[in-house]
Amino acid sequence: MLRSLYSGISGMKNFQTKLDVLGNNIANVNTYGYKKSRTTFSDLFSQQISGASGATANSAGTNAKEVGLGAQISSIDTIHTTGSTQITSRSLDLALNGDGFFIVGTINNNANINRNTNEITSPGIEEAVDLNFTRAGNMYLDDEGYIVTADGMYLIGEAAEKTTAGNTVTFTNNLSGNPGLIQIPLSAQSFSIAPDGKVNFVNENGELNVAGQIRLVNFANEGGLEKLGGNLYRESANSGSVDKDGNGFVELADLPVAGTDGTANIISGALEMSNVDLAEEFTEMIVAQRGFQSNTKIITTSDEILQELMGLKR
């Protein structure tokens, strides 16, 4: 009877966790780039009453007798299926049509960034920028023309060829071949972002120039990424490394161009919505609620039996 009490408690705890996960999914139903989570269960170890025995010359074999001791959380998975695409017609709203993540981050060492050229000068990008990854493509321009996230993190990619002489900044129509920040001049008449991530703009003289190219990153096990909040992920020990060639640091060659190496194309003027399906979430909520109620019934039934035992001697 005590075993059934504790089995019921373990079931209640598990379904409470499942409800917590479902509640978070529903709360993020309109969060750009959000990936839903699911909860899976597994049984706890079983108490063996008697072991199995093999067949003999005079008798057949018998199975083991085991009593299960409840359930436990097996995993809380992040489901990285692509969400629906919402057209916004805003140039800095970017959606990924497939696998991959945008690379964003805050600067941790200004000495490793050449502001005149926007290039990261250290051998490893991570030595200059705290790298994070996101599917939320609602980007913005800061007061200097850099492409940033809503939280002010820089979008990382390949810098463009750029020279600065006094107050005069000149861009060419070429990429630099080095990682860096992406900056659109404040004097630009217009700009656009191609499916391969190349950022083009028309300067004050009506000439077409390149401001940089957005790079993406893909992981061997994207389900192993750690959620940081704010639509951000970071690499974990089980996600696979951004450092594809294993040389100990992240360089531009480790970051594929959009549409290559299994990464998505970039859709400008659109956003990826959450992949939460409300019908599925509400159905799972009903299952979790009934499962919780069933486990409470186990506890009340066990308590009634204990009460009967206490009443044997009056």
C-alpha positions in Angstrom: 0.0 0.0 0.0 2.8 2.4 0.8 4.3 1.6 -2.6 1.1 2.8 -4.3 1.1 6.0 -2.3 4.6 6.9 -3.5 3.8 5.8 -7.1 0.9 8.2 -7.0 3.1 11.0 -5.7 5.7 10.5 -8.5 2.9 10.5 -11.1 1.5 13.8 -9.7 4.9 15.5 -9.8 5.5 14.3 -13.4 2.1 15.6 -14.7 2.7 18.9 -12.8 6.0 19.3 -14.8 4.1 18.4 -18.0 1.6 21.1 -17.3 4.4 23.6 -16.6 5.9 22.8 -20.0 2.5 23.1 -21.7 1.8 26.4 -20.0 5.1 27.8 -21.3 4.3 26.6 -24.8 0.9 28.3 -24.8 2.4 31.5 -23.3 4.8 31.7 -26.3 2.3 30.9 -29.0 3.0 34.3 -30.6 6.7 34.5 -29.8 8.8 34.9 -33.0 11.1 31.9 -33.6 9.9 30.0 -30.5 10.3 26.2 -30.5 7.9 24.2 -28.4 8.9 21.7 -25.8 7.5 18.3 -24.9 7.7 16.1 -21.8 8.3 12.3 -21.9 8.1 9.9 -19.0 9.8 6.6 -18.1 9.2 4.1 -15.3 11.3 4.0 -12.2 13.2 0.9 -11.2 11.1 -2.1 -10.1 11.2 -4.0 -6.8 11.9 -7.6 -7.6 9.9 -10.1 -5.5 11.3 -13.2 -7.2 13.7 -13.6 -10.1 13.3 -15.5 -13.3 14.2 -19.1 -13.6 15.1 -21.2 -16.6 13.6 -24.4 -17.8 14.8 -27.7 -16.3 14.3 -31.3 -17.3 11.1 -31.5 -15.1 9.7 -27.9 -15.3 9.3 -25.0 -17.5 10.9 -21.6 -16.9 9.2 -18.8 -15.0 9.3 -15.1 -15.3 10.4 -12.6 -12.7 7.9 -11.0 -10.4 8.5 -7.2 -10.2 6.5 -4.4 -8.7 7.0 -0.9 -10.3 7.7 2.0 -8.0 6.4 4.9 -10.1 7.4 7.1 -12.9 10.0 9.8 -13.6 10.7 12.5 -16.2 12.6 10.9 -19.0 13.3 14.1 -21.1 12.1 17.6 -21.8 12.7 18.0 -25.6 12.8 21.1 -27.7 11.1 20.4 -31.0 12.9 22.4 -33.8 10.3 22.0 -36.5 9.9 25.2 -38.7 7.1 27.5 -37.7 4.8 29.2 -40.2 6.0 32.3 -42.1 4.3 35.6 -41.5 4.8 38.2 -44.3 5.5 41.7 -42.8 7.1 43.5 -45.8 9.7 45.0 -43.5 13.2 44.7 -44.9 14.8 43.9 -41.5 12.3 41.1 -40.7 14.2 37.9 -41.6 12.8 34.4 -41.7 14.8 31.2 -42.1 13.2 28.8 -44.6 14.9 25.6 -43.2 17.6 24.7 -40.7 20.0 27.0 -39.1 20.3 29.9 -36.7 21.3 33.6 -36.9 24.5 34.4 -35.0 24.2 37.3 -32.6 26.2 38.5 -29.6 27.5 41.3 -27.4 31.1 42.5 -27.7 33.3 41.2 -24.9 36.6 42.7 -26.1 36.6 45.9 -28.2 40.3 45.5 -28.8 39.5 42.5 -31.1 37.2 44.6 -33.3 38.5 47.1 -35.8 35.7 49.8 -35.9 37.2 51.4 -39.0 36.5 48.2 -41.0 34.0 46.4 -38.7 36.2 43.3 -38.9 36.9 41.0 -36.0 40.7 40.8 -35.8 41.2 38.0 -33.2 41.7 34.5 -34.6 38.5 33.3 -32.9 35.2 35.2 -33.2 34.3 34.1 -29.7 37.3 36.1 -28.4 35.6 39.3 -29.5 31.9 38.4 -29.2 29.8 36.4 -26.7 28.1 34.1 -29.3 24.4 33.3 -29.1 22.0 31.9 -31.6 18.4 32.7 -32.5 15.6 32.0 -34.9 13.9 35.2 -34.2 14.6 37.5 -37.2 13.1 40.8 -36.1 16.2 42.9 -36.6 16.8 46.7 -36.2 19.3 49.4 -37.0 21.1 51.2 -34.1 22.1 54.9 -34.2 25.3 54.0 -36.1 23.6 51.8 -38.7 24.6 48.4 -37.3 22.1 45.6 -37.7 21.1 44.4 -34.2 18.5 42.4 -32.3 15.7 44.0 -30.2 18.0 43.6 -27.2 20.9 45.4 -28.9 23.0 42.3 -29.8 25.0 42.6 -33.0 24.2 40.4 -36.0 27.4 38.6 -36.9 28.5 37.7 -40.5 31.1 38.6 -43.1 32.2 42.3 -43.0 32.3 44.4 -46.2 35.3 46.2 -47.6 35.2 49.6 -45.9 37.7 52.4 -45.5 37.5 55.4 -43.1 39.3 58.6 -43.8 38.4 61.3 -41.2 34.7 61.6 -41.3 34.4 60.0 -44.7 33.4 56.3 -44.8 33.6 54.5 -48.1 32.2 51.1 -49.0 33.0 49.0 -52.1 31.0 46.4 -53.8 33.0 43.6 -52.3 33.1 41.5 -49.1 36.2 41.6 -47.0 36.6 37.8 -46.4 36.8 38.4 -42.7 34.1 38.0 -39.9 32.6 41.1 -38.4 29.7 43.4 -37.9 27.2 44.5 -40.6 26.7 48.2 -40.9 24.5 50.1 -43.3 25.6 53.7 -43.7 23.1 56.3 -42.4 23.4 58.1 -45.7 22.1 55.0 -47.7 19.0 55.7 -49.8 17.8 52.1 -49.5 18.9 48.6 -48.7 17.9 45.0 -49.3 18.8 41.5 -48.0 19.2 38.7 -50.5 18.3 35.0 -49.8 22.0 34.2 -49.4 22.2 36.9 -46.7 24.1 39.5 -48.7 23.2 43.0 -47.5 23.2 45.6 -50.4 22.5 49.3 -50.2 22.3 52.2 -52.5 24.6 55.0 -51.4 24.0 58.8 -51.6 25.4 58.8 -55.2 23.0 56.1 -56.4 25.7 53.4 -56.5 25.1 49.9 -55.3 27.4 48.8 -52.5 27.7 45.8 -50.1 27.3 46.3 -46.4 28.2 42.7 -45.5 26.8 39.2 -45.6 24.7 37.5 -42.9 26.1 34.1 -42.0 24.2 31.2 -40.3 25.2 28.2 -38.2 23.9 24.7 -38.0 24.3 22.1 -35.3 24.6 18.3 -35.4 22.0 18.1 -32.6 20.0 21.3 -32.4 17.8 19.7 -29.7 20.9 19.8 -27.4 21.1 23.6 -27.4 20.5 25.4 -24.1 17.7 28.0 -24.0 18.8 31.3 -22.5 15.6 33.2 -22.7 15.0 36.2 -25.0 14.7 33.9 -28.0 18.4 32.9 -27.6 20.2 29.6 -27.6 23.8 28.7 -26.8 26.0 25.8 -27.6 26.1 22.9 -25.1 28.3 19.8 -24.7 25.7 17.7 -26.6 24.6 20.1 -29.3 27.7 19.8 -31.5 30.2 22.6 -31.9 30.2 25.7 -34.1 33.9 25.0 -34.6 33.4 22.6 -37.5 37.1 22.0 -38.3 38.1 21.5 -34.6 41.0 23.9 -34.6 39.9 25.3 -31.3 38.3 28.6 -32.3 35.4 29.8 -34.4 36.3 31.5 -37.7 34.4 32.7 -40.7 34.9 29.3 -42.5 32.8 27.6 -39.8 29.8 29.8 -40.6 28.1 28.7 -43.8 26.5 31.1 -46.3 22.7 30.8 -46.2 21.5 28.1 -48.5 24.7 26.1 -48.3 25.8 23.2 -46.1 22.2 22.3 -45.2 21.3 25.8 -43.9 18.2 27.7 -44.8 17.6 30.5 -47.2 16.9 33.9 -45.7 13.5 35.4 -46.5 13.5 39.2 -46.1 10.2 40.9 -45.2 8.9 37.9 -43.2 9.1 36.4 -39.7 9.0 32.8 -38.5 6.2 32.3 -36.0 6.1 29.9 -33.1 5.7 26.3 -34.0 3.2 25.8 -31.1 -0.1 24.1 -32.2 -2.8 25.2 -29.7 -5.1 22.3 -30.6 -2.3 19.9 -29.7 -1.4 21.8 -26.6 -4.9 21.8 -25.3 -5.4 18.1 -26.0 -2.1 17.4 -24.1 -3.4 19.6 -21.3 -6.5 17.5 -20.9 -4.4 14.3 -20.8 -2.1 15.8 -18.2 -5.1 17.0 -16.1 -6.7 13.5 -16.2 -3.4 11.9 -15.5 -3.0 14.1 -12.4 -6.5 13.3 -11.2 -5.9 9.6 -11.7 -2.8 9.7 -9.5 -4.6 11.6 -6.8 -7.2 8.8 -6.9 -4.4 6.3 -6.3 -3.5 8.2 -3.1 -7.0 8.5 -1.8 -7.8 4.8 -2.4 -4.6 3.8 -0.7 -5.5 6.0 2.2 -8.9 4.5 2.5 -7.4 1.0 2.7 -4.9 2.2 5.4 -7.9 3.5 7.3 -9.6 0.2 7.1 -6.5 -1.5 8.5 -6.4 0.9 11.4 -10.1 0.1 12.1 -9.5 -3.7 12.4 -8.9 -3.3 16.1 -11.5 -1.2 17.8 
